[in-house]
Amino acid sequence: MSREPRSISCYIMEGEGEEKSLPRQRQQQPKILIIGAGIAGLAAGKYLELEGFTDYTILEASDRIGGRIWSVPVDDKGHKAEMGANWIHGIKSNPIYKIADENNLLTERELHLNSKNIYKSEAGEIIHEGYVKKVDFAYGIMLSSCEDYFLSHIPVNEEESVGTELDRLIDQKLVNTAGEERNCLELVYHQRKLLECCISGCDSLYDVSLSQFGSYKELPGRHLEIPRGFNAILDIVRDGISDDKIKLNTEVRCIHHGDHVDIPGGSECPPDMICVQCENGELLFADHVIVTVSLGVLKAACDRMFSPPLCDKKLEAIHHLGFGVVDKVILVFDGPVLEPPIKRLHLAWDPNIHTADNLRERWFRKIYSLEVAHDNVLVGWLSGTEAMYLESLSDEQVMEDMEKVISIFLPSKDIPKLVKVIRTNWGNGKLTRGSYSYVAVGSTQEDIINLKHPITKTLHDNTKKPVVLFAGEASHPTFYSTTHGALLTGNREGARICKFWKPHEAHSTKYADLGLSDTETTEDSSSSDDEEGGHGLCFL
C-alpha cells in the first residue's frame, strides 16, 4: 500500500489575533516521557527516534508492552489467540495494513474464500440463508441512514441514540411480515445488534449517539487477521527502540505540570520542565510528557493524575465520551468442533425469552457468534454488563456455561471435550478499565478534539511549549476504537514535539507521511489547558 505524502501546517500559537514567535532551534536533546507502551506509545517513541530525538523513556505500568494488543498461545502447536486487537480494519490508507503487507505478515493468511457462516436458533435449527441476506441488505441501509445524520448534517437531538433509531427502522421493515418469516428476521436483527454492540464497544446501542454515529470513518477494503498474531505488528513498530528506553512495572501516580511545580519532598523542578511522580516514589523530569493511557484509566484517575487539574473542557470530554467493555471467551477443545468450510456459527438468541435478572442464567446470551480461530479453538465476543459478569466467574463456571451454549446450538453433534477456557479481563483491569471508546449519547466529536489538545507552558519568549500531550485511540476524531487510529495519534504527538524543536522544518515534507486527515481547529481557552490562547496542528 502507498499513500500520497501530506504536508503539515506549522505549529502556530495565536493570541489576540497576533502570531507568537516560534521557538528557536536548540542544540540540546529535549527530555521526553511517554506514559504507556501500547501501540500509540511505541509509535510515538519510534517517530521521535527516527527524527533524532533519542532522550525519551517509555513508562509502562504492566510487565509487558502492547497494551490492548496481546497475542497468547492456546496450545503447544504455536497457535495463538488474540486477547485484544484482532483485525486490520480496512486496507486502503491503513498504516497497520501497510506494516503487515510490507513485512509479509499476511502471506500465510487463509483467504477463506470458500468459508461458510451458519445461523442457528436456540432450537438448533439453521436459519435459511434467504432471511439472513434480507436482513443484511436492510440492516446495511439502516446503518447508513444512522450515519447520514452526521455526514449530511441532519438536525437531530443530541440525546437520540442509535438503538432508538434502529428500533424505529426495523419496525418499518417488518410491518408487512408475520409468522415464521417475521420470527426469523427478528432473530437475525437481534444478532446483528449484539454484533454492533461489540463493534461500537457499548453495553447497548441506546448508549451510542445517533448524531455522531457517522463520525467514525470506515477504511475501504477487507478486514484481515494476522496469522502470526497481532503482536507481530508491535515487534515491527518497536524495532529501533532499545530495551533501556522502556521501563516496565513503572506506574505513574501524578503529572505535575503547572507554571510553579510543587513536587513532593521539596525537590525543585528545572525551569520550563514538568515532573512525573511514579508510584514507586521515583521523580522524573521532562520537557514533554505524552499520555497514552486508555480513556478508561483517565475516567478513573484523572482527578489525581494531573496537578493542577485538567481544564473543564478536557474533564467534560473524558466524562462524556463512552468507553465500553468488550471481552472474549476462547474455547479450546481436544478436537475440531465445526467442520470446514464453516468459519463462524452465528447465535440467533431469542430476545423475548430468558430475560431474568439473574446474570448467571443469561450472561452468555450476549455472545453473538462463535468463530473458528483454529480447528479446535472457538472464540466468542460479548460486551457491556454481561462481559463484566464474565470477568467475575471462575474458569469452571465459564466452562460449564459454555458447554451449555454448545449443546443448545449444536444439539445433535458429537462434540469434542472442552479442555480449557481463556477469557479476557479488560473491564476490571486496573490499567485498562475497559476496551475501547465510542461517542456516547450526550457527547460529540468535539469532545475528542478537546481531549487531544495538549497542555502548554508559556516560555520567556512567549512561545507555547506543549508539555503534556495526549495520544491513544480515544484521541482520534475519526478512527477511535482502532489500532490504526492509536498508531496515528502516536505519530501525531511525536510530530508535535519535533515541530516545536525544529520550527524551520515545519513547512517541509519532513513530517509528511503521518496518515489521514486529523484536523485540529484553533480555539481559545481560559483554563490551565493552553491558558494563553489557541493553537493548531493539522495533517493536510
HELIX and SHEET records of a PDB file:
HELIX    1   1 ILE A   39  LEU A   50  1                                  12    
HELIX    2   2 PRO A   95  GLU A  102  1                                   8    
HELIX    3   3 GLU A  129  LEU A  151  1                                  23    
HELIX    4   4 VAL A  162  LYS A  173  1                                  12    
HELIX    5   5 GLY A  179  SER A  200  1                                  22    
HELIX    6   6 LEU A  205  ASP A  207  5                                   3    
HELIX    7   7 PHE A  213  SER A  215  5                                   3    
HELIX    8   8 ASN A  231  VAL A  237  1                                   7    
HELIX    9   9 ASP A  243  LYS A  245  5                                   3    
HELIX   10  10 PRO A  264  GLY A  266  5                                   3    
HELIX   11  11 LEU A  295  MET A  305  1                                  11    
HELIX   12  12 ASP A  312  HIS A  320  1                                   9    
HELIX   13  13 LEU A  359  GLU A  361  5                                   3    
HELIX   14  14 TRP A  363  LYS A  366  5                                   4    
HELIX   15  15 GLY A  384  SER A  392  1                                   9    
HELIX   16  16 ASP A  395  PHE A  409  1                                  15    
HELIX   17  17 GLN A  445  LYS A  452  1                                   8    
HELIX   18  18 GLU A  473  SER A  475  5                                   3    
HELIX   19  19 THR A  483  TRP A  501  1                                  19    
HELIX   20  20 PRO A  503  GLU A  505  5                                   3    
SHEET    1   A 3 GLU A  18  GLU A  19  0                                        
SHEET    2   A 3 ILE A  12  GLY A  15 -1                                        
SHEET    3   A 3 HIS A 535  GLY A 536 -1                                        
SHEET    1   B 6 ILE A 246  LYS A 247  0                                        
SHEET    2   B 6 TYR A  56  LEU A  59  1                                        
SHEET    3   B 6 ILE A  32  ILE A  35  1                                        
SHEET    4   B 6 HIS A 288  VAL A 291  1                                        
SHEET    5   B 6 LYS A 464  PHE A 470  1                                        
SHEET    6   B 6 ILE A 455  THR A 458 -1                                        
SHEET    1   C 2 SER A  71  PRO A  73  0                                        
SHEET    2   C 2 LYS A  80  GLU A  82 -1                                        
SHEET    1   D 2 ILE A  88  HIS A  89  0                                        
SHEET    2   D 2 HIS A 223  LEU A 224 -1                                        
SHEET    1   E 6 LYS A 116  SER A 121  0                                        
SHEET    2   E 6 ILE A 342  ALA A 348  1                                        
SHEET    3   E 6 SER A 369  HIS A 374 -1                                        
SHEET    4   E 6 VAL A 377  SER A 383 -1                                        
SHEET    5   E 6 VAL A 326  PHE A 333 -1                                        
SHEET    6   E 6 LEU A 418  ARG A 423 -1                                        
SHEET    1   F 4 LEU A 283  ALA A 286  0                                        
SHEET    2   F 4 ILE A 274  CYS A 278 -1                                        
SHEET    3   F 4 VAL A 252  HIS A 256 -1                                        
SHEET    4   F 4 PHE A 306  SER A 307  1                                        
SHEET    1   G 2 GLY A 322  GLY A 324  0                                        
SHEET    2   G 2 TYR A 436  TYR A 438 -1                                        
END                                                                             
